C-alpha cells in the first residue's frame, strides 16, 4: 500500500494536470476516462520517482548498516565447559 505522501503527490500532480487542461481548453475539459488515464500516469510517475530515490538512498548507505550486530565474543565464553 502506498504511503500518505505518495497519495498526496499523485492527487496534487493530477489536480495540476486537470487544472492546466481546464484553463487551456475551458470548453472541452477532461472527461472521466481521460482523467482516469491522467491519474494512472501520475501514479506511475510518483512510484517511479520513489523507486529511483530508494535505489540511490540504498547506494549511498554504508554497507554495514544492513547487517545485524554480531554477537559479542564474550557471549560464547559463558557456554564453554571447564
N, C-alpha and C positions, 0 to 999 in steps of 0.2 A: 504494500500500500504506500502511496506517495505521502510525503510529509506535508505539513501545512504551508511551508514556504514554496514548494513546487506547485501546489494547487493555486496558491495566490498568484504566483508568477504566470501560470497558464491563464488564469482569469484576467489578469491585467493586460497581458500580451494580446489575448483575444479581444478584449474590450478596445484596446488601441487600434487593432486592425479593423474592427467593426466601425469605430468612430471615424477612421480615415475614409472608409468607403461611404459612410453616411454623409460626411462633409463633401467628399469629392463627387459623389453621384446622389444628390438628395432625392431625385425622382425614382431611382432604382436601388434601394438599399439591399443588403444581402438577404437572401431568403433563408429559411430554416435549414435547408440542405447545405447551402453554401457556408452558413455559419458553423454547421457541424464539421465540415471539412476544415475550416479555419481553426476551430478548437483542436481538432486532431493534429493538425500540422504544428500548432503552437505547443501542444503537449509533447510531440516528438522532439521539437527543438529544445524545450526545457529539460527533458530527460536526457537528451544527448549532451547538453552542456553539463548537466550534473555528472554524467559518466566521465566526461573529459576532465572535469575538476577533480573527481575522485581518483582518476588514474594518475594525475600529476601530483596529487597530495600523497598518494602511496609511494610514488617515485622519490619524493623529497624527504619522506620519513626515514629516520635511521633504521637500519636493518635489525638491530637488536630490540626495537620496540615491539615487534610482533612475537618475539619468543618469550615463553614464560620464564619466570625466575627459576634458576636451578636450585636444587636442594643444597643447603649449606653442607660442607664436608663433615662437620661435626655431628650431623644427624645420624650418620652410619656408625659412629663410634659407640653410641648407646646400645646398639643391637649386637655387637660382637661378643663372643664368649671369651672368658678369661682362661 
